[in-house]
Amino acid sequence: MQEFAEKLYKSKAWQKCRKAYAAKAGGLCERCIARGIVTPGEIVHHRIHLNPSNVSDPEVALNFNNLELLCRKCHGEAHGN
C-alpha cells in the first residue's frame, strides 16, 4: 500500500465504497468478463491512479466511475506488472 493512500484505505468511507462497488460489479473481474472469462474480482482498482494530490478528492477516490473490480492478474497488468 502506498503510504499516502494508507489513511484512505483504512477509512470507513473507502471500506463502504469498496464493498458497494464490488457488489455492483457482481463480484467478477470486469476485464476478464469483458473477454468472456469468469474470474472472481479481488481488488477495487482506481482507473485514475491515486497520488498525493488527488487521494483526498472524493471525485477520484470514492467515485464509482473511477473504479473497476479486477482479479489479481488484471490488477497487476493495470499497474504494468
mmCIF file of the N, C-alpha and C atoms, coordinates in Angstrom:
data_MODEL
# 
_entry.id   MODEL 
# 
loop_
_atom_site.group_PDB 
_atom_site.id 
_atom_site.type_symbol 
_atom_site.label_atom_id 
_atom_site.label_alt_id 
_atom_site.label_comp_id 
_atom_site.label_asym_id 
_atom_site.label_entity_id 
_atom_site.label_seq_id 
_atom_site.pdbx_PDB_ins_code 
_atom_site.Cartn_x 
_atom_site.Cartn_y 
_atom_site.Cartn_z 
_atom_site.occupancy 
_atom_site.B_iso_or_equiv 
_atom_site.pdbx_formal_charge 
_atom_site.auth_seq_id 
_atom_site.auth_comp_id 
_atom_site.auth_asym_id 
_atom_site.auth_atom_id 
_atom_site.pdbx_PDB_model_num 
ATOM 1   N N  . MET A 1 1  ? 0.849   -1.183  0.000   1.00 0.00 ? 1  MET A N  1 
ATOM 2   C CA . MET A 1 1  ? 0.000   0.000   0.000   1.00 0.00 ? 1  MET A CA 1 
ATOM 3   C C  . MET A 1 1  ? 0.888   1.237   0.000   1.00 0.00 ? 1  MET A C  1 
ATOM 4   N N  . GLN A 1 2  ? 0.529   2.169   -0.840  1.00 0.00 ? 2  GLN A N  1 
ATOM 5   C CA . GLN A 1 2  ? 1.304   3.400   -0.884  1.00 0.00 ? 2  GLN A CA 1 
ATOM 6   C C  . GLN A 1 2  ? 1.001   4.219   0.358   1.00 0.00 ? 2  GLN A C  1 
ATOM 7   N N  . GLU A 1 3  ? 2.037   4.726   0.964   1.00 0.00 ? 3  GLU A N  1 
ATOM 8   C CA . GLU A 1 3  ? 1.920   5.422   2.245   1.00 0.00 ? 3  GLU A CA 1 
ATOM 9   C C  . GLU A 1 3  ? 0.907   6.569   2.208   1.00 0.00 ? 3  GLU A C  1 
ATOM 10  N N  . PHE A 1 4  ? 0.884   7.356   1.127   1.00 0.00 ? 4  PHE A N  1 
ATOM 11  C CA . PHE A 1 4  ? -0.032  8.498   1.071   1.00 0.00 ? 4  PHE A CA 1 
ATOM 12  C C  . PHE A 1 4  ? -1.497  8.054   1.018   1.00 0.00 ? 4  PHE A C  1 
ATOM 13  N N  . ALA A 1 5  ? -1.765  6.815   0.598   1.00 0.00 ? 5  ALA A N  1 
ATOM 14  C CA . ALA A 1 5  ? -3.137  6.325   0.472   1.00 0.00 ? 5  ALA A CA 1 
ATOM 15  C C  . ALA A 1 5  ? -3.579  5.504   1.685   1.00 0.00 ? 5  ALA A C  1 
ATOM 16  N N  . GLU A 1 6  ? -2.684  5.273   2.615   1.00 0.00 ? 6  GLU A N  1 
ATOM 17  C CA . GLU A 1 6  ? -2.983  4.419   3.766   1.00 0.00 ? 6  GLU A CA 1 
ATOM 18  C C  . GLU A 1 6  ? -4.209  4.900   4.537   1.00 0.00 ? 6  GLU A C  1 
ATOM 19  N N  . LYS A 1 7  ? -4.297  6.197   4.764   1.00 0.00 ? 7  LYS A N  1 
ATOM 20  C CA . LYS A 1 7  ? -5.434  6.750   5.512   1.00 0.00 ? 7  LYS A CA 1 
ATOM 21  C C  . LYS A 1 7  ? -6.751  6.480   4.775   1.00 0.00 ? 7  LYS A C  1 
ATOM 22  N N  . LEU A 1 8  ? -6.765  6.668   3.458   1.00 0.00 ? 8  LEU A N  1 
ATOM 23  C CA . LEU A 1 8  ? -7.972  6.397   2.671   1.00 0.00 ? 8  LEU A CA 1 
ATOM 24  C C  . LEU A 1 8  ? -8.367  4.936   2.786   1.00 0.00 ? 8  LEU A C  1 
ATOM 25  N N  . TYR A 1 9  ? -7.439  4.027   2.549   1.00 0.00 ? 9  TYR A N  1 
ATOM 26  C CA . TYR A 1 9  ? -7.760  2.608   2.519   1.00 0.00 ? 9  TYR A CA 1 
ATOM 27  C C  . TYR A 1 9  ? -8.202  2.055   3.874   1.00 0.00 ? 9  TYR A C  1 
ATOM 28  N N  . LYS A 1 10 ? -7.846  2.733   4.946   1.00 0.00 ? 10 LYS A N  1 
ATOM 29  C CA . LYS A 1 10 ? -8.288  2.324   6.279   1.00 0.00 ? 10 LYS A CA 1 
ATOM 30  C C  . LYS A 1 10 ? -9.595  2.998   6.691   1.00 0.00 ? 10 LYS A C  1 
ATOM 31  N N  . SER A 1 11 ? -10.074 3.943   5.895   1.00 0.00 ? 11 SER A N  1 
ATOM 32  C CA . SER A 1 11 ? -11.261 4.713   6.273   1.00 0.00 ? 11 SER A CA 1 
ATOM 33  C C  . SER A 1 11 ? -12.548 3.916   6.093   1.00 0.00 ? 11 SER A C  1 
ATOM 34  N N  . LYS A 1 12 ? -13.546 4.256   6.902   1.00 0.00 ? 12 LYS A N  1 
ATOM 35  C CA . LYS A 1 12 ? -14.861 3.630   6.777   1.00 0.00 ? 12 LYS A CA 1 
ATOM 36  C C  . LYS A 1 12 ? -15.480 3.982   5.434   1.00 0.00 ? 12 LYS A C  1 
ATOM 37  N N  . ALA A 1 13 ? -15.242 5.197   4.945   1.00 0.00 ? 13 ALA A N  1 
ATOM 38  C CA . ALA A 1 13 ? -15.794 5.618   3.658   1.00 0.00 ? 13 ALA A CA 1 
ATOM 39  C C  . ALA A 1 13 ? -15.291 4.713   2.533   1.00 0.00 ? 13 ALA A C  1 
ATOM 40  N N  . TRP A 1 14 ? -13.974 4.396   2.530   1.00 0.00 ? 14 TRP A N  1 
ATOM 41  C CA . TRP A 1 14 ? -13.430 3.521   1.490   1.00 0.00 ? 14 TRP A CA 1 
ATOM 42  C C  . TRP A 1 14 ? -13.954 2.102   1.652   1.00 0.00 ? 14 TRP A C  1 
ATOM 43  N N  . GLN A 1 15 ? -13.999 1.604   2.864   1.00 0.00 ? 15 GLN A N  1 
ATOM 44  C CA . GLN A 1 15 ? -14.482 0.238   3.085   1.00 0.00 ? 15 GLN A CA 1 
ATOM 45  C C  . GLN A 1 15 ? -15.913 0.085   2.585   1.00 0.00 ? 15 GLN A C  1 
ATOM 46  N N  . LYS A 1 16 ? -16.742 1.087   2.868   1.00 0.00 ? 16 LYS A N  1 
ATOM 47  C CA . LYS A 1 16 ? -18.134 1.065   2.416   1.00 0.00 ? 16 LYS A CA 1 
ATOM 48  C C  . LYS A 1 16 ? -18.201 1.161   0.894   1.00 0.00 ? 16 LYS A C  1 
ATOM 49  N N  . CYS A 1 17 ? -17.440 2.073   0.316   1.00 0.00 ? 17 CYS A N  1 
ATOM 50  C CA . CYS A 1 17 ? -17.412 2.266   -1.127  1.00 0.00 ? 17 CYS A CA 1 
ATOM 51  C C  . CYS A 1 17 ? -16.917 1.000   -1.827  1.00 0.00 ? 17 CYS A C  1 
ATOM 52  N N  . ARG A 1 18 ? -15.839 0.445   -1.336  1.00 0.00 ? 18 ARG A N  1 
ATOM 53  C CA . ARG A 1 18 ? -15.239 -0.755  -1.918  1.00 0.00 ? 18 ARG A CA 1 
ATOM 54  C C  . ARG A 1 18 ? -16.226 -1.906  -1.928  1.00 0.00 ? 18 ARG A C  1 
ATOM 55  N N  . LYS A 1 19 ? -16.884 -2.122  -0.805  1.00 0.00 ? 19 LYS A N  1 
ATOM 56  C CA . LYS A 1 19 ? -17.845 -3.216  -0.682  1.00 0.00 ? 19 LYS A CA 1 
ATOM 57  C C  . LYS A 1 19 ? -19.034 -3.011  -1.628  1.00 0.00 ? 19 LYS A C  1 
ATOM 58  N N  . ALA A 1 20 ? -19.548 -1.789  -1.668  1.00 0.00 ? 20 ALA A N  1 
ATOM 59  C CA . ALA A 1 20 ? -20.685 -1.484  -2.533  1.00 0.00 ? 20 ALA A CA 1 
ATOM 60  C C  . ALA A 1 20 ? -20.306 -1.625  -4.004  1.00 0.00 ? 20 ALA A C  1 
ATOM 61  N N  . TYR A 1 21 ? -19.112 -1.184  -4.371  1.00 0.00 ? 21 TYR A N  1 
ATOM 62  C CA . TYR A 1 21 ? -18.703 -1.286  -5.770  1.00 0.00 ? 21 TYR A CA 1 
ATOM 63  C C  . TYR A 1 21 ? -18.522 -2.748  -6.172  1.00 0.00 ? 21 TYR A C  1 
ATOM 64  N N  . ALA A 1 22 ? -17.898 -3.538  -5.327  1.00 0.00 ? 22 ALA A N  1 
ATOM 65  C CA . ALA A 1 22 ? -17.695 -4.962  -5.640  1.00 0.00 ? 22 ALA A CA 1 
ATOM 66  C C  . ALA A 1 22 ? -19.043 -5.664  -5.826  1.00 0.00 ? 22 ALA A C  1 
ATOM 67  N N  . ALA A 1 23 ? -20.017 -5.319  -4.998  1.00 0.00 ? 23 ALA A N  1 
ATOM 68  C CA . ALA A 1 23 ? -21.358 -5.908  -5.135  1.00 0.00 ? 23 ALA A CA 1 
ATOM 69  C C  . ALA A 1 23 ? -21.995 -5.463  -6.446  1.00 0.00 ? 23 ALA A C  1 
ATOM 70  N N  . LYS A 1 24 ? -21.860 -4.180  -6.785  1.00 0.00 ? 24 LYS A N  1 
ATOM 71  C CA . LYS A 1 24 ? -22.419 -3.649  -8.030  1.00 0.00 ? 24 LYS A CA 1 
ATOM 72  C C  . LYS A 1 24 ? -21.813 -4.359  -9.238  1.00 0.00 ? 24 LYS A C  1 
ATOM 73  N N  . ALA A 1 25 ? -20.531 -4.663  -9.165  1.00 0.00 ? 25 ALA A N  1 
ATOM 74  C CA . ALA A 1 25 ? -19.833 -5.328  -10.265 1.00 0.00 ? 25 ALA A CA 1 
ATOM 75  C C  . ALA A 1 25 ? -20.138 -6.824  -10.309 1.00 0.00 ? 25 ALA A C  1 
ATOM 76  N N  . GLY A 1 26 ? -20.904 -7.317  -9.370  1.00 0.00 ? 26 GLY A N  1 
ATOM 77  C CA . GLY A 1 26 ? -21.276 -8.726  -9.365  1.00 0.00 ? 26 GLY A CA 1 
ATOM 78  C C  . GLY A 1 26 ? -20.197 -9.663  -8.867  1.00 0.00 ? 26 GLY A C  1 
ATOM 79  N N  . GLY A 1 27 ? -19.146 -9.090  -8.270  1.00 0.00 ? 27 GLY A N  1 
ATOM 80  C CA . GLY A 1 27 ? -18.090 -9.918  -7.693  1.00 0.00 ? 27 GLY A CA 1 
ATOM 81  C C  . GLY A 1 27 ? -17.126 -10.508 -8.704  1.00 0.00 ? 27 GLY A C  1 
ATOM 82  N N  . LEU A 1 28 ? -17.255 -10.118 -9.987  1.00 0.00 ? 28 LEU A N  1 
ATOM 83  C CA . LEU A 1 28 ? -16.398 -10.684 -11.029 1.00 0.00 ? 28 LEU A CA 1 
ATOM 84  C C  . LEU A 1 28 ? -15.463 -9.636  -11.600 1.00 0.00 ? 28 LEU A C  1 
ATOM 85  N N  . CYS A 1 29 ? -14.297 -10.100 -12.035 1.00 0.00 ? 29 CYS A N  1 
ATOM 86  C CA . CYS A 1 29 ? -13.319 -9.204  -12.664 1.00 0.00 ? 29 CYS A CA 1 
ATOM 87  C C  . CYS A 1 29 ? -13.938 -8.618  -13.932 1.00 0.00 ? 29 CYS A C  1 
ATOM 88  N N  . GLU A 1 30 ? -13.998 -7.310  -13.985 1.00 0.00 ? 30 GLU A N  1 
ATOM 89  C CA . GLU A 1 30 ? -14.642 -6.650  -15.114 1.00 0.00 ? 30 GLU A CA 1 
ATOM 90  C C  . GLU A 1 30 ? -13.860 -6.795  -16.419 1.00 0.00 ? 30 GLU A C  1 
ATOM 91  N N  . ARG A 1 31 ? -12.565 -6.852  -16.347 1.00 0.00 ? 31 ARG A N  1 
ATOM 92  C CA . ARG A 1 31 ? -11.765 -7.010  -17.573 1.00 0.00 ? 31 ARG A CA 1 
ATOM 93  C C  . ARG A 1 31 ? -11.860 -8.435  -18.101 1.00 0.00 ? 31 ARG A C  1 
ATOM 94  N N  . CYS A 1 32 ? -11.845 -9.404  -17.200 1.00 0.00 ? 32 CYS A N  1 
ATOM 95  C CA . CYS A 1 32 ? -11.983 -10.801 -17.630 1.00 0.00 ? 32 CYS A CA 1 
ATOM 96  C C  . CYS A 1 32 ? -13.367 -11.052 -18.227 1.00 0.00 ? 32 CYS A C  1 
ATOM 97  N N  . ILE A 1 33 ? -14.401 -10.591 -17.557 1.00 0.00 ? 33 ILE A N  1 
ATOM 98  C CA . ILE A 1 33 ? -15.763 -10.839 -18.025 1.00 0.00 ? 33 ILE A CA 1 
ATOM 99  C C  . ILE A 1 33 ? -15.973 -10.201 -19.394 1.00 0.00 ? 33 ILE A C  1 
ATOM 100 N N  . ALA A 1 34 ? -15.318 -9.088  -19.667 1.00 0.00 ? 34 ALA A N  1 
ATOM 101 C CA . ALA A 1 34 ? -15.413 -8.443  -20.979 1.00 0.00 ? 34 ALA A CA 1 
ATOM 102 C C  . ALA A 1 34 ? -14.815 -9.328  -22.077 1.00 0.00 ? 34 ALA A C  1 
ATOM 103 N N  . ARG A 1 35 ? -13.907 -10.232 -21.687 1.00 0.00 ? 35 ARG A N  1 
ATOM 104 C CA . ARG A 1 35 ? -13.288 -11.174 -22.631 1.00 0.00 ? 35 ARG A CA 1 
ATOM 105 C C  . ARG A 1 35 ? -13.971 -12.535 -22.601 1.00 0.00 ? 35 ARG A C  1 
ATOM 106 N N  . GLY A 1 36 ? -15.072 -12.633 -21.831 1.00 0.00 ? 36 GLY A N  1 
ATOM 107 C CA . GLY A 1 36 ? -15.805 -13.898 -21.755 1.00 0.00 ? 36 GLY A CA 1 
ATOM 108 C C  . GLY A 1 36 ? -15.235 -14.893 -20.773 1.00 0.00 ? 36 GLY A C  1 
ATOM 109 N N  . ILE A 1 37 ? -14.389 -14.432 -19.866 1.00 0.00 ? 37 ILE A N  1 
ATOM 110 C CA . ILE A 1 37 ? -13.766 -15.294 -18.862 1.00 0.00 ? 37 ILE A CA 1 
ATOM 111 C C  . ILE A 1 37 ? -14.358 -14.951 -17.503 1.00 0.00 ? 37 ILE A C  1 
ATOM 112 N N  . VAL A 1 38 ? -14.825 -15.958 -16.796 1.00 0.00 ? 38 VAL A N  1 
ATOM 113 C CA . VAL A 1 38 ? -15.414 -15.728 -15.474 1.00 0.00 ? 38 VAL A CA 1 
ATOM 114 C C  . VAL A 1 38 ? -14.320 -15.912 -14.418 1.00 0.00 ? 38 VAL A C  1 
ATOM 115 N N  . THR A 1 39 ? -13.950 -14.814 -13.792 1.00 0.00 ? 39 THR A N  1 
ATOM 116 C CA . THR A 1 39 ? -12.895 -14.798 -12.775 1.00 0.00 ? 39 THR A CA 1 
ATOM 117 C C  . THR A 1 39 ? -13.362 -13.938 -11.607 1.00 0.00 ? 39 THR A C  1 
ATOM 118 N N  . PRO A 1 40 ? -13.234 -14.424 -10.381 1.00 0.00 ? 40 PRO A N  1 
ATOM 119 C CA . PRO A 1 40 ? -13.614 -13.587 -9.239  1.00 0.00 ? 40 PRO A CA 1 
ATOM 120 C C  . PRO A 1 40 ? -12.776 -12.310 -9.185  1.00 0.00 ? 40 PRO A C  1 
ATOM 121 N N  . GLY A 1 41 ? -13.432 -11.203 -8.892  1.00 0.00 ? 41 GLY A N  1 
ATOM 122 C CA . GLY A 1 41 ? -12.726 -9.949  -8.681  1.00 0.00 ? 41 GLY A CA 1 
ATOM 123 C C  . GLY A 1 41 ? -12.241 -9.879  -7.246  1.00 0.00 ? 41 GLY A C  1 
ATOM 124 N N  . GLU A 1 42 ? -11.051 -9.356  -7.055  1.00 0.00 ? 42 GLU A N  1 
ATOM 125 C CA . GLU A 1 42 ? -10.479 -9.282  -5.713  1.00 0.00 ? 42 GLU A CA 1 
ATOM 126 C C  . GLU A 1 42 ? -10.104 -7.871  -5.288  1.00 0.00 ? 42 GLU A C  1 
ATOM 127 N N  . ILE A 1 43 ? -9.825  -6.999  -6.253  1.00 0.00 ? 43 ILE A N  1 
ATOM 128 C CA . ILE A 1 43 ? -9.286  -5.683  -5.934  1.00 0.00 ? 43 ILE A CA 1 
ATOM 129 C C  . ILE A 1 43 ? -10.120 -4.614  -6.619  1.00 0.00 ? 43 ILE A C  1 
ATOM 130 N N  . VAL A 1 44 ? -10.584 -3.646  -5.851  1.00 0.00 ? 44 VAL A N  1 
ATOM 131 C CA . VAL A 1 44 ? -11.257 -2.498  -6.437  1.00 0.00 ? 44 VAL A CA 1 
ATOM 132 C C  . VAL A 1 44 ? -10.156 -1.509  -6.811  1.00 0.00 ? 44 VAL A C  1 
ATOM 133 N N  . HIS A 1 45 ? -10.013 -1.317  -8.116  1.00 0.00 ? 45 HIS A N  1 
ATOM 134 C CA . HIS A 1 45 ? -8.911  -0.556  -8.705  1.00 0.00 ? 45 HIS A CA 1 
ATOM 135 C C  . HIS A 1 45 ? -9.377  0.840   -9.103  1.00 0.00 ? 45 HIS A C  1 
ATOM 136 N N  . HIS A 1 46 ? -8.518  1.819   -8.890  1.00 0.00 ? 46 HIS A N  1 
ATOM 137 C CA . HIS A 1 46 ? -8.778  3.188   -9.339  1.00 0.00 ? 46 HIS A CA 1 
ATOM 138 C C  . HIS A 1 46 ? -8.257  3.348   -10.765 1.00 0.00 ? 46 HIS A C  1 
ATOM 139 N N  . ARG A 1 47 ? -9.149  3.672   -11.704 1.00 0.00 ? 47 ARG A N  1 
ATOM 140 C CA . ARG A 1 47 ? -8.756  3.875   -13.106 1.00 0.00 ? 47 ARG A CA 1 
ATOM 141 C C  . ARG A 1 47 ? -7.763  5.041   -13.197 1.00 0.00 ? 47 ARG A C  1 
ATOM 142 N N  . ILE A 1 48 ? -8.121  6.173   -12.582 1.00 0.00 ? 48 ILE A N  1 
ATOM 143 C CA . ILE A 1 48 ? -7.162  7.273   -12.421 1.00 0.00 ? 48 ILE A CA 1 
ATOM 144 C C  . ILE A 1 48 ? -6.423  6.950   -11.135 1.00 0.00 ? 48 ILE A C  1 
ATOM 145 N N  . HIS A 1 49 ? -5.173  6.593   -11.252 1.00 0.00 ? 49 HIS A N  1 
ATOM 146 C CA . HIS A 1 49 ? -4.411  6.146   -10.090 1.00 0.00 ? 49 HIS A CA 1 
ATOM 147 C C  . HIS A 1 49 ? -4.318  7.251   -9.037  1.00 0.00 ? 49 HIS A C  1 
ATOM 148 N N  . LEU A 1 50 ? -4.373  6.828   -7.806  1.00 0.00 ? 50 LEU A N  1 
ATOM 149 C CA . LEU A 1 50 ? -4.268  7.775   -6.707  1.00 0.00 ? 50 LEU A CA 1 
ATOM 150 C C  . LEU A 1 50 ? -2.840  8.310   -6.603  1.00 0.00 ? 50 LEU A C  1 
ATOM 151 N N  . ASN A 1 51 ? -2.760  9.569   -6.205  1.00 0.00 ? 51 ASN A N  1 
ATOM 152 C CA . ASN A 1 51 ? -1.464  10.191  -5.966  1.00 0.00 ? 51 ASN A CA 1 
ATOM 153 C C  . ASN A 1 51 ? -1.662  11.180  -4.812  1.00 0.00 ? 51 ASN A C  1 
ATOM 154 N N  . PRO A 1 52 ? -0.595  11.752  -4.286  1.00 0.00 ? 52 PRO A N  1 
ATOM 155 C CA . PRO A 1 52 ? -0.742  12.651  -3.135  1.00 0.00 ? 52 PRO A CA 1 
ATOM 156 C C  . PRO A 1 52 ? -1.680  13.838  -3.376  1.00 0.00 ? 52 PRO A C  1 
ATOM 157 N N  . SER A 1 53 ? -1.812  14.281  -4.621  1.00 0.00 ? 53 SER A N  1 
ATOM 158 C CA . SER A 1 53 ? -2.664  15.447  -4.865  1.00 0.00 ? 53 SER A CA 1 
ATOM 159 C C  . SER A 1 53 ? -4.137  15.110  -5.077  1.00 0.00 ? 53 SER A C  1 
ATOM 160 N N  . ASN A 1 54 ? -4.485  13.840  -5.343  1.00 0.00 ? 54 ASN A N  1 
ATOM 161 C CA . ASN A 1 54 ? -5.900  13.518  -5.556  1.00 0.00 ? 54 ASN A CA 1 
ATOM 162 C C  . ASN A 1 54 ? -6.492  12.525  -4.564  1.00 0.00 ? 54 ASN A C  1 
ATOM 163 N N  . VAL A 1 55 ? -5.679  11.990  -3.683  1.00 0.00 ? 55 VAL A N  1 
ATOM 164 C CA . VAL A 1 55 ? -6.151  10.958  -2.767  1.00 0.00 ? 55 VAL A CA 1 
ATOM 165 C C  . VAL A 1 55 ? -7.261  11.451  -1.827  1.00 0.00 ? 55 VAL A C  1 
ATOM 166 N N  . SER A 1 56 ? -7.309  12.736  -1.562  1.00 0.00 ? 56 SER A N  1 
ATOM 167 C CA . SER A 1 56 ? -8.342  13.298  -0.682  1.00 0.00 ? 56 SER A CA 1 
ATOM 168 C C  . SER A 1 56 ? -9.558  13.806  -1.449  1.00 0.00 ? 56 SER A C  1 
ATOM 169 N N  . ASP A 1 57 ? -9.538  13.686  -2.753  1.00 0.00 ? 57 ASP A N  1 
ATOM 170 C CA . ASP A 1 57 ? -10.643 14.147  -3.584  1.00 0.00 ? 57 ASP A CA 1 
ATOM 171 C C  . ASP A 1 57 ? -11.648 13.012  -3.769  1.00 0.00 ? 57 ASP A C  1 
ATOM 172 N N  . PRO A 1 58 ? -12.843 13.115  -3.175  1.00 0.00 ? 58 PRO A N  1 
ATOM 173 C CA . PRO A 1 58 ? -13.817 12.030  -3.298  1.00 0.00 ? 58 PRO A CA 1 
ATOM 174 C C  . PRO A 1 58 ? -14.254 11.761  -4.738  1.00 0.00 ? 58 PRO A C  1 
ATOM 175 N N  . GLU A 1 59 ? -14.125 12.763  -5.624  1.00 0.00 ? 59 GLU A N  1 
ATOM 176 C CA . GLU A 1 59 ? -14.478 12.551  -7.034  1.00 0.00 ? 59 GLU A CA 1 
ATOM 177 C C  . GLU A 1 59 ? -13.502 11.591  -7.721  1.00 0.00 ? 59 GLU A C  1 
ATOM 178 N N  . VAL A 1 60 ? -12.340 11.430  -7.150  1.00 0.00 ? 60 VAL A N  1 
ATOM 179 C CA . VAL A 1 60 ? -11.354 10.482  -7.664  1.00 0.00 ? 60 VAL A CA 1 
ATOM 180 C C  . VAL A 1 60 ? -11.339 9.220   -6.801  1.00 0.00 ? 60 VAL A C  1 
ATOM 181 N N  . ALA A 1 61 ? -11.227 9.402   -5.507  1.00 0.00 ? 61 ALA A N  1 
ATOM 182 C CA . ALA A 1 61 ? -11.012 8.273   -4.602  1.00 0.00 ? 61 ALA A CA 1 
ATOM 183 C C  . ALA A 1 61 ? -12.260 7.422   -4.355  1.00 0.00 ? 61 ALA A C  1 
ATOM 184 N N  . LEU A 1 62 ? -13.448 8.024   -4.374  1.00 0.00 ? 62 LEU A N  1 
ATOM 185 C CA . LEU A 1 62 ? -14.665 7.297   -3.994  1.00 0.00 ? 62 LEU A CA 1 
ATOM 186 C C  . LEU A 1 62 ? -15.734 7.282   -5.085  1.00 0.00 ? 62 LEU A C  1 
ATOM 187 N N  . ASN A 1 63 ? -15.393 7.686   -6.269  1.00 0.00 ? 63 ASN A N  1 
ATOM 188 C CA . ASN A 1 63 ? -16.348 7.789   -7.365  1.00 0.00 ? 63 ASN A CA 1 
ATOM 189 C C  . ASN A 1 63 ? -16.423 6.466   -8.127  1.00 0.00 ? 63 ASN A C  1 
ATOM 190 N N  . PHE A 1 64 ? -17.614 5.867   -8.193  1.00 0.00 ? 64 PHE A N  1 
ATOM 191 C CA . PHE A 1 64 ? -17.785 4.596   -8.902  1.00 0.00 ? 64 PHE A CA 1 
ATOM 192 C C  . PHE A 1 64 ? -17.297 4.682   -10.346 1.00 0.00 ? 64 PHE A C  1 
ATOM 193 N N  . ASN A 1 65 ? -17.391 5.850   -10.974 1.00 0.00 ? 65 ASN A N  1 
ATOM 194 C CA . ASN A 1 65 ? -16.936 5.992   -12.361 1.00 0.00 ? 65 ASN A CA 1 
ATOM 195 C C  . ASN A 1 65 ? -15.429 5.866   -12.495 1.00 0.00 ? 65 ASN A C  1 
ATOM 196 N N  . ASN A 1 66 ? -14.707 5.944   -11.385 1.00 0.00 ? 66 ASN A N  1 
ATOM 197 C CA . ASN A 1 66 ? -13.254 5.808   -11.410 1.00 0.00 ? 66 ASN A CA 1 
ATOM 198 C C  . ASN A 1 66 ? -12.792 4.449   -10.875 1.00 0.00 ? 66 ASN A C  1 
ATOM 199 N N  . LEU A 1 67 ? -13.727 3.540   -10.674 1.00 0.00 ? 67 LEU A N  1 
ATOM 200 C CA . LEU A 1 67 ? -13.379 2.254   -10.083 1.00 0.00 ? 67 LEU A CA 1 
ATOM 201 C C  . LEU A 1 67 ? -13.675 1.110   -11.044 1.00 0.00 ? 67 LEU A C  1 
ATOM 202 N N  . GLU A 1 68 ? -12.950 0.011   -10.866 1.00 0.00 ? 68 GLU A N  1 
ATOM 203 C CA . GLU A 1 68 ? -13.279 -1.238  -11.534 1.00 0.00 ? 68 GLU A CA 1 
ATOM 204 C C  . GLU A 1 68 ? -12.813 -2.384  -10.652 1.00 0.00 ? 68 GLU A C  1 
ATOM 205 N N  . LEU A 1 69 ? -13.572 -3.467  -10.684 1.00 0.00 ? 69 LEU A N  1 
ATOM 206 C CA . LEU A 1 69 ? -13.229 -4.649  -9.899  1.00 0.00 ? 69 LEU A CA 1 
ATOM 207 C C  . LEU A 1 69 ? -12.366 -5.558  -10.758 1.00 0.00 ? 69 LEU A C  1 
ATOM 208 N N  . LEU A 1 70 ? -11.183 -5.903  -10.255 1.00 0.00 ? 70 LEU A N  1 
ATOM 209 C CA . LEU A 1 70 ? -10.225 -6.692  -11.017 1.00 0.00 ? 70 LEU A CA 1 
ATOM 210 C C  . LEU A 1 70 ? -9.745  -7.907  -10.241 1.00 0.00 ? 70 LEU A C  1 
ATOM 211 N N  . CYS A 1 71 ? -9.347  -8.942  -10.984 1.00 0.00 ? 71 CYS A N  1 
ATOM 212 C CA . CYS A 1 71 ? -8.642  -10.066 -10.371 1.00 0.00 ? 71 CYS A CA 1 
ATOM 213 C C  . CYS A 1 71 ? -7.191  -9.616  -10.163 1.00 0.00 ? 71 CYS A C  1 
ATOM 214 N N  . ARG A 1 72 ? -6.412  -10.416 -9.473  1.00 0.00 ? 72 ARG A N  1 
ATOM 215 C CA . ARG A 1 72 ? -5.022  -10.031 -9.203  1.00 0.00 ? 72 ARG A CA 1 
ATOM 216 C C  . ARG A 1 72 ? -4.199  -9.897  -10.493 1.00 0.00 ? 72 ARG A C  1 
ATOM 217 N N  . LYS A 1 73 ? -4.445  -10.787 -11.452 1.00 0.00 ? 73 LYS A N  1 
ATOM 218 C CA . LYS A 1 73 ? -3.695  -10.732 -12.711 1.00 0.00 ? 73 LYS A CA 1 
ATOM 219 C C  . LYS A 1 73 ? -3.987  -9.430  -13.456 1.00 0.00 ? 73 LYS A C  1 
ATOM 220 N N  . CYS A 1 74 ? -5.267  -9.105  -13.614 1.00 0.00 ? 74 CYS A N  1 
ATOM 221 C CA . CYS A 1 74 ? -5.616  -7.875  -14.329 1.00 0.00 ? 74 CYS A CA 1 
ATOM 222 C C  . CYS A 1 74 ? -5.162  -6.635  -13.567 1.00 0.00 ? 74 CYS A C  1 
ATOM 223 N N  . HIS A 1 75 ? -5.178  -6.691  -12.245 1.00 0.00 ? 75 HIS A N  1 
ATOM 224 C CA . HIS A 1 75 ? -4.708  -5.550  -11.463 1.00 0.00 ? 75 HIS A CA 1 
ATOM 225 C C  . HIS A 1 75 ? -3.209  -5.348  -11.682 1.00 0.00 ? 75 HIS A C  1 
ATOM 226 N N  . GLY A 1 76 ? -2.465  -6.427  -11.713 1.00 0.00 ? 76 GLY A N  1 
ATOM 227 C CA . GLY A 1 76 ? -1.037  -6.333  -11.991 1.00 0.00 ? 76 GLY A CA 1 
ATOM 228 C C  . GLY A 1 76 ? -0.781  -5.740  -13.371 1.00 0.00 ? 76 GLY A C  1 
ATOM 229 N N  . GLU A 1 77 ? -1.562  -6.176  -14.359 1.00 0.00 ? 77 GLU A N  1 
ATOM 230 C CA . GLU A 1 77 ? -1.422  -5.636  -15.723 1.00 0.00 ? 77 GLU A CA 1 
ATOM 231 C C  . GLU A 1 77 ? -1.765  -4.148  -15.754 1.00 0.00 ? 77 GLU A C  1 
ATOM 232 N N  . ALA A 1 78 ? -2.775  -3.736  -14.974 1.00 0.00 ? 78 ALA A N  1 
ATOM 233 C CA . ALA A 1 78 ? -3.164  -2.334  -14.927 1.00 0.00 ? 78 ALA A CA 1 
ATOM 234 C C  . ALA A 1 78 ? -2.036  -1.458  -14.389 1.00 0.00 ? 78 ALA A C  1 
ATOM 235 N N  . HIS A 1 79 ? -1.177  -2.057  -13.572 1.00 0.00 ? 79 HIS A N  1 
ATOM 236 C CA . HIS A 1 79 ? -0.051  -1.332  -12.995 1.00 0.00 ? 79 HIS A CA 1 
ATOM 237 C C  . HIS A 1 79 ? 1.275   -1.671  -13.680 1.00 0.00 ? 79 HIS A C  1 
ATOM 238 N N  . GLY A 1 80 ? 1.184   -2.328  -14.828 1.00 0.00 ? 80 GLY A N  1 
ATOM 239 C CA . GLY A 1 80 ? 2.387   -2.619  -15.609 1.00 0.00 ? 80 GLY A CA 1 
ATOM 240 C C  . GLY A 1 80 ? 3.232   -3.744  -15.059 1.00 0.00 ? 80 GLY A C  1 
ATOM 241 N N  . ASN A 1 81 ? 2.640   -4.618  -14.256 1.00 0.00 ? 81 ASN A N  1 
ATOM 242 C CA . ASN A 1 81 ? 3.386   -5.754  -13.686 1.00 0.00 ? 81 ASN A CA 1 
ATOM 243 C C  . ASN A 1 81 ? 3.154   -7.018  -14.497 1.00 0.00 ? 81 ASN A C  1 
# 
